[in-house]
Amino acid sequence: MPNPVTIETQMMIRKPVSKVFEAFIDPEITSKFWFSSSTGKLEQGHTVTWTWEKYQVSTKVMVTKIIANELIQIQWGEPSSTVDFRFEKINETQTYLRIQNYNIALQGDELIAFIIDSTGGFTTVLDSLKAYLEHDLQLNLVHDKFPPF
């Protein structure tokens, strides 16, 4: 049974909301700051597989809802949880992005470990996204987060 915990990370990105939104929809862009590859673009009702080649890990991602330039909602992971990417236009050149992870079917020590991993992971994704979109830098933050180096 899911618990009421919601994990949230957030970051202001100095790019228009349409560019920040597209960075998560289009795997050609997302692979510059998060995963290595994807089987396709994110489309509502479709499932794609994201792969992190260095770690030899893949996960199925089911896209449950998309509202252009506002929301991408996915189900992913083991155990499955919900992730919302919420895009808020601040002005023509700034976007506030919140990532919320919830519906987590864990309790106790397993939940605490999940919270730590999810918070750290999504924070790294946001940092990497900001560097890539604002400064055209591929910092390899996700790639360099865990051994082997």
C-alpha angles and dihedrals in degrees: 000000000000117000127220095254117125119189114206135187125173144183139176111235119199096225133089115277092246091059094047091047092048090050088069097038097051114062091201086069099033091055088063092066110014128016129017098235146349134204090232152327119302111265127169112263094016131108123219133179120235118202132198100197097191091057094037089232131136132177135190114238119199113199107217101172140009127183108180113253091353114061144011113182122189140174114217148140139049108305093027118246136172123251124192121195104199118194119198121187109224094177137320093296105030134068130185110213123195123186115199124187118193146139087073112172096208136101138193120355093357090056092048091051090048092050092051093047095044095046092048094044097050091044089055090049091052093047091049092046091052093051092047100045098037101037106016089240123145101205095176089223095153091042092052099041098092136029146290094077 
